[in-house]
Amino acid sequence: MAPSKDTIEKAFANADTDDNGKLSLNEFKAVMIELAEDEEEREQCKNEGFLEMLMIVADGDGDKMLTCDELLKLIDENELNAAAMLTKFINGADKDGDGFLTAAELKAMLIEMDQKEKILICG
């Protein structure tokens, strides 16, 4: 079950240590760990590559930081459908901006999402 809006807002306020109204990657990590429902989720939220990809998905203005509204939309499963999320993942991984993923860009995206798999993918 997703946390309540009030719980998310409180976690955001606690993590926004510089009081700029936006979360950096480290602040976002603190929020996600706090809001995790179980140990498996907490461990996943420690993976910075995974968090970077979530930030790309949720970052509406492209400033590489998250506002409280962006965080609320990310956590509210009804706001981001699977197609929109996939599109944002791909756009974030498309480093040369040509609208297509090369094999290298896809590989980099997958490695970022799960650093544990890096050894298996790279051989």
C-alpha positions in Angstrom: 0.0 0.0 0.0 1.4 3.4 -1.0 2.1 5.9 1.9 -0.4 8.7 2.5 0.1 12.1 1.0 0.7 13.5 4.5 3.3 10.8 5.2 5.1 11.7 1.9 5.0 15.4 2.6 6.5 14.9 6.1 9.2 12.6 4.7 10.0 15.2 2.0 10.2 18.1 4.6 12.5 16.0 6.8 14.8 15.1 3.8 15.0 18.6 2.3 17.9 19.6 4.5 18.8 22.8 2.6 15.1 23.9 2.6 15.1 24.7 -1.1 11.9 22.9 -1.8 13.6 20.3 -3.9 15.3 17.0 -3.3 18.8 16.1 -4.5 19.7 12.5 -5.2 20.9 12.0 -1.6 17.8 13.6 -0.1 15.6 11.6 -2.4 17.4 8.4 -1.3 16.6 9.3 2.4 12.9 9.8 1.5 12.7 6.5 -0.4 14.4 4.5 2.4 12.1 6.1 5.0 9.0 5.3 2.9 10.1 1.8 2.0 7.6 -0.8 3.1 10.0 -3.6 3.8 13.7 -4.5 3.9 13.8 -5.5 0.2 12.5 -2.1 -0.8 15.0 -0.4 1.5 17.9 -2.3 -0.1 16.6 -1.4 -3.6 16.4 2.3 -2.5 20.1 2.2 -1.7 21.0 1.6 -5.3 21.9 5.0 -6.7 21.5 3.9 -10.3 17.9 2.8 -9.6 17.2 6.1 -7.8 18.7 8.1 -10.7 16.3 6.3 -13.1 13.4 7.0 -10.8 14.4 10.7 -10.7 14.5 10.8 -14.5 10.9 9.4 -14.6 9.6 11.8 -12.0 11.5 15.0 -12.8 9.0 17.0 -14.7 11.1 20.1 -15.3 14.4 18.4 -16.0 16.5 20.0 -13.2 17.6 16.7 -11.8 15.9 17.4 -8.5 12.4 16.5 -7.3 9.7 18.8 -5.9 7.2 17.5 -3.4 4.6 17.4 -6.2 6.9 15.4 -8.5 7.5 13.0 -5.6 3.8 12.6 -4.9 3.2 11.8 -8.6 5.9 9.3 -8.6 4.6 7.5 -5.6 0.9 7.7 -6.6 0.7 4.7 -9.0 -2.4 6.3 -10.7 -0.4 9.3 -11.9 2.3 7.6 -13.9 1.2 4.8 -16.2 3.6 2.2 -17.4 3.9 3.7 -20.9 4.7 7.1 -19.7 7.3 5.7 -17.2 8.9 3.6 -20.0 9.1 6.6 -22.3 10.8 8.7 -19.5 13.3 5.8 -18.8 14.2 5.7 -22.5 14.5 9.4 -22.9 16.8 9.5 -19.8 19.0 6.7 -21.2 19.2 8.3 -24.7 22.5 10.1 -24.0 22.9 11.4 -27.6 19.3 12.7 -27.8 18.6 11.0 -31.2 15.4 9.4 -30.0 16.8 5.9 -30.2 18.7 3.7 -27.8 21.9 2.2 -28.9 23.1 -1.1 -27.5 25.6 0.8 -25.3 22.9 3.2 -24.0 20.6 0.3 -23.2 23.4 -1.6 -21.5 24.3 1.5 -19.4 20.7 2.0 -18.4 20.3 -1.6 -17.3 23.6 -1.5 -15.4 22.5 1.8 -13.6 19.2 0.2 -12.6 20.9 -2.8 -10.9 24.6 -2.5 -10.2 24.6 -6.1 -9.0 24.0 -7.3 -12.5 27.0 -5.3 -13.9 29.3 -8.3 -13.5 26.8 -10.7 -15.3 26.2 -8.3 -18.2 29.8 -7.2 -18.7 31.0 -10.8 -18.4 
